[in-house]
Amino acid sequence: MTSIKSPQEIAAMREGGKKIWGVLQMLLSESVVGMKLQTIEDHAQQYIKKEGGAPSFSTVKGYSWATCLCVNDQVVHGIPNEYVLQEGDVLTIDIGMVFKGMHTDTAWTKLITTKDESTYNEEYKKNARFLQVGIDALEKSISVAKAGNRVGHISQMTEKTIKDAGYDVVQSLTGHGVGKKLHEEPLIPEYLDKPIERTPLLTPGMTIAIEVIYAMGKGTIVYANRDGWTLSTRDHSLSAVFERSIAIGEGETTVLTGS
């Protein structure tokens, strides 16, 4: 059942969301050629502790890390390891924090490069465009996430924006409610899987994490290694995730994981 949050709980999520967004920005700025994924994880642990929170992802049974770090064709749940970021890699940092008993969840994908945009070759331009489409899809999806609309409006917008650009959504993964737990109802699919009127109604007090999860090729995913967590695109095409936690209000929607 969807959990409606009190004004006090939403205020705690707004405070925690601002903090974890700041942590994410620091991690993204540090994620450069030569950086180890494990170092990003170590810094995430330190920054979350400094902000007075605890890692959300460590509350998931069997998962002991603060981040999920995915490179190139890896989609979600990448375990931090000793991999060293290379020129041209595409890195997704997914991270969440518990603050004052409330969770917020956010993710962003970055092109790892020492190059200036003005010097991008065709491959870099293609990858940069791929990432920009995901950012646009997230912004458009948030714009329809308002009281009186339904979850289907979000899913429809995500799917349309991604597919109109020639890419594919990952249908087997979803956004989700967030708050007292990291994962709550309702699920927010990446595509419209039923008539909009049959999808959950968005009402004031709902807090959700909208995720744009998509691939440059096909959105079919598989377990690509033996760690039991990391999911990658079956066709090894590039993948990205853009995610923000939001709160549905009476008159407006508040982005919780933002500056």
WOBELBEL-V666894 format. One record per backbone hydrogen bond with DSSP energy under -1.0 kcal/mol. CO is the residue of the C=O (numbers start at 1). NH is the residue of the N-H. Records with the same first field share a line. If there is no record, write none. Layout:
BEGIN
CO=NH ; NH
END
This chain:
BEGIN
6=10
7=11
8=12
9=13
10=14
11=15
12=16
13=17
14=18
15=19
16=20
17=21
18=22
19=23
20=24
21=25
22=26
23=27
24=28
25=29
26=30
30=32
32=35
35=85
36=40
37=41
38=42
39=43
40=44
41=45
42=46
43=47
44=48
45=49
46=50
47=51
48=53
49=52
54=98
56=59
57=60
60=63
68=94
70=92
71=74
72=239
73=233
76=231
78=69
81=38
83=37
85=34
86=89
89=112
90=72
91=110
92=70
93=108
94=68
95=106
96=56
97=104
98=54
99=102
102=99
104=97
106=95
107=243
108=93
110=91
112=88
116=119
117=120
121=125
122=126
123=127
124=128
125=129
126=130
127=131
128=132
129=133
130=134
131=135
132=136
133=137
134=138
135=139
136=140
137=141
138=142
139=143
142=145
144=146
146=149
149=202
150=153
151=155
152=156
153=157
154=158
155=159
156=160
157=161
158=162
159=163
160=164
162=167
163=166
168=215
170=173
175=188
176=209
177=184
179=103
181=179
184=177
188=175
195=198
196=199
200=151
202=148
203=206
205=5
206=248
207=178
208=246
209=176
210=244
212=242
213=170
214=240
215=168
220=234
222=232
230=224
231=75 ; 76
232=222
233=236
238=216
240=214
242=212
243=107
244=210
245=256 ; 257
246=208
247=254
248=205
252=249
254=247
256=258
END
